[in-house]
Amino acid sequence: MRKAFSLPALFTLSAAFILCCSSVIFAQNREKFVISAKAGGINAISGQADVHAKGQSEWQQLSITDDLDAGDRVRTANDGRVEILLNPGSYLRVGGDSEVELSNNTLDNLELRLLRGTAIVEATGADGLELNINISTPHTKLAIVRQGLYRLNVVPNDATELIVRKGRVILSDSHTKVKGGNKVVFSATNVTVAKLTKEEKKVQEPVENWSKERAETLAKANRRISDRMLTSAFSSFRDWDPFGRPNGLWFYNRDVRCYTFLPFYYGWGSPYGNSYSTSVYGPYFGVGGFLTGARHSWPQSGNGNSSNGSSGNGGSTSSGGSSSGGTHASRPAQSPIFDGGNGRRMPNPDNGGRVQRKIMDQ
């Protein structure tokens, strides 16, 4: 005998089904794009935050599943904080009572507009690597070109304050280079540059403390990327090259439920001092499968952009993986990470990578 369901029961069941499907779709979408070089992804939200999509008339509540497109704006309430992915390894963290626009989300010409409030940029990069994070405010335009920590405060109709704790900025109007340890104040009629005082070096705004906590969380998320996660993620790539960037990729760690930075080789670290000890090592695409063939060396920290086995610092690497000179000499030779035929991890006789990862995690 068929049992009849009441309308309220059917409504409850339908709602639960839709919610379940939404959760599954979220997980599938985030894990489908587990590897990404795209900017604009929302990676963390605390408190109240809203988004104004380009071409829309209303503000909507910001979601952790949102990916910002060019022209989209984000605003926070007094208690709000948002983390936005920039180029792989770099993050924009927006403080309370702030508003920012992602003007251009292409990695080659990334541009942000801080309209009001406070924002922190944590920029990760190898020594000497030229970054290109362009930021404009109502009072100035500048470009972040080196790894480091940067804080911007914007008071509308008043001034913009830039603090470079580490790194280097180029001011667009004068092409002046501002290095770490300096503060720049931009007003409608004047620009002043001064060394940070001892008090200014010690004082940390709440958003800076939150930024440091996020950096530690993301470094842990990197260290918790397992071999199985890497195998599963990379084995699905056949038709495009995810290694088209000079530094690394965004990797979605489903256990932590956020993206973290996955560099191409060892030696990368956050400007806060945290290490990204899980890396790709720089394997390449082979014929008929993914990540096949011989050992391959990618550019090391501070040696330019060569990727054909030669280093810009004078060292060279043969197909057998041996190296001489520069930073190559201190790193053990590595076997390819995955076998192109079955997706399994290739044997590494010296087990150098695993040992080194454990050392860096301590």
Helices and strands as residue ranges (DSSP letters): H 7-32, E 35-36, E 42-46, E 49-52, E 60-61, E 72-76, E 81-85, E 90-94, E 99-104, G 107-109, E 110-123, E 133-136, E 141-144, E 148-155, E 159-166, E 168-171, E 177-179, E 182-187, E 191-195, H 198-202, H 206-223, H 227-234, E 248-253, E 258-263, E 316-317, E 323-324, G 326-330, H 352-361
